[in-house]
Amino acid sequence: MFKKIIMAVLLVGSAVFAQDGVHWAKDFQSGIAQATKEQKPVLFIISRDTCKYCVLLDNTTLKDPVVVQKLNKNFVAIRSWTNEGDYIPRELAQNTPGLPGIWFLKENGQPMYAPLLGYVKKDAFAEALDIVKHEYDKQKKEKK
């Protein structure tokens, strides 16, 4: 019985430490500075606390271990909350007709694509991360 309890504690503990969530940048400016320094693409999400699809994205896709691992390894993640007055670049705000607005940006803050709008399931999101990372690396290689 004691061995089972110890194993359960170890399994739960390792799951908690392995899954510490997305490492969000403090704000847009510091996230862009980090992306420039690390030469990584940016995931920028425009959200609102009262948006049901933003909450759904938070509680499912952005908690998926595969998505979290890919984001933390290959991207700088930034989130701005419309209801908290967080900074959102004018160009991105004007071109985000719905929430959540999910942007993939170059390290300088320029959009790579039009935004994804609304809730995105974890498998599709993980696939999008792979595609964006591949395209970002390809563009960086072509510039050299």
C-alpha positions in Angstrom: 0.0 0.0 0.0 2.8 2.4 0.9 4.5 1.8 -2.4 1.3 2.6 -4.3 1.0 5.9 -2.4 4.6 6.9 -3.2 4.2 6.0 -6.9 1.0 8.1 -7.1 2.7 11.1 -5.5 5.7 10.7 -7.8 3.4 10.5 -10.9 1.3 13.5 -9.9 4.4 15.5 -9.0 6.2 14.8 -12.3 3.1 15.7 -14.2 2.9 19.0 -12.4 6.5 19.9 -13.0 6.5 18.8 -16.6 3.4 20.9 -17.3 4.0 24.3 -15.9 2.0 26.1 -18.6 2.8 28.5 -21.4 5.6 30.9 -20.5 3.9 34.2 -21.3 6.0 37.4 -21.9 5.3 40.2 -19.4 4.0 42.5 -22.2 4.2 43.1 -25.9 7.3 45.2 -25.9 9.3 42.8 -23.7 8.1 39.8 -25.7 9.3 41.4 -29.0 12.6 42.2 -27.4 12.9 38.6 -26.2 11.9 37.2 -29.7 14.5 39.5 -31.3 17.2 38.3 -28.9 16.3 34.6 -29.2 15.5 34.8 -33.0 12.1 33.1 -32.5 8.7 33.7 -34.0 6.0 35.2 -31.8 2.6 33.9 -30.9 0.5 36.9 -30.0 -3.1 36.4 -28.7 -5.6 39.2 -28.2 -8.1 38.1 -25.6 -10.9 39.3 -23.3 -11.8 37.7 -19.9 -15.5 37.6 -20.9 -15.0 36.0 -24.3 -16.2 32.4 -24.1 -13.9 31.3 -26.9 -10.9 32.9 -25.2 -11.8 31.0 -22.1 -12.3 27.8 -24.0 -8.9 28.2 -25.7 -7.2 28.8 -22.3 -8.8 25.8 -20.6 -8.2 23.3 -23.4 -5.7 24.1 -26.2 -3.3 26.2 -24.2 -3.2 23.6 -21.5 -2.4 20.7 -23.8 1.1 19.4 -23.0 2.1 19.1 -26.7 1.0 22.7 -27.4 2.7 24.0 -24.3 6.0 22.2 -25.1 6.0 23.5 -28.7 5.2 27.0 -27.6 7.8 27.2 -24.9 10.5 25.7 -27.0 10.0 27.4 -30.4 8.1 30.6 -29.8 7.8 33.7 -27.6 4.2 33.8 -26.4 2.6 37.2 -25.7 -1.0 37.8 -24.7 -2.8 41.1 -24.5 -6.2 41.5 -22.7 -8.6 44.1 -24.2 -10.4 44.5 -21.0 -7.2 45.3 -19.0 -6.0 48.0 -21.4 -2.9 46.0 -22.5 -0.9 47.4 -25.4 -2.0 46.0 -28.8 -0.3 47.4 -31.9 -2.8 49.5 -33.9 -2.3 47.4 -37.1 -3.1 44.2 -35.3 -6.0 45.6 -33.3 -7.6 47.0 -36.5 -7.2 43.7 -38.3 -8.7 41.5 -35.6 -12.4 41.4 -36.1 -13.1 38.8 -33.4 -11.7 37.2 -30.3 -9.5 35.5 -29.6 -7.3 36.9 -32.3 -4.3 34.6 -32.8 -1.4 36.2 -34.6 1.9 34.7 -35.7 4.5 37.4 -35.9 8.1 37.7 -37.0 10.5 38.6 -34.2 10.2 42.3 -35.2 6.4 42.2 -34.6 5.4 42.1 -38.2 2.6 39.6 -39.1 3.5 36.5 -40.9 -0.1 35.7 -41.8 -3.6 36.9 -41.3 -4.9 36.1 -37.8 -6.7 32.9 -36.7 -9.9 33.9 -35.1 -11.8 32.1 -32.4 -11.2 28.8 -30.7 -8.7 26.4 -32.3 -8.6 22.7 -31.2 -5.4 21.4 -29.8 -4.4 19.2 -32.7 -5.0 21.9 -35.3 -3.1 24.4 -33.1 -0.1 22.1 -32.7 -0.1 21.6 -36.4 -0.2 25.3 -37.0 2.7 25.8 -34.6 4.8 23.3 -36.7 3.9 25.0 -40.0 4.7 28.5 -38.6 8.0 27.4 -37.1 9.0 25.6 -40.4 8.2 28.7 -42.4 9.9 31.0 -40.0 13.1 28.9 -40.2 12.9 28.8 -43.9 12.6 32.6 -44.2 15.5 33.1 -41.8 17.7 30.7 -43.9 16.8 32.4 -47.1 17.9 35.8 -45.7 21.4 34.5 -45.0 
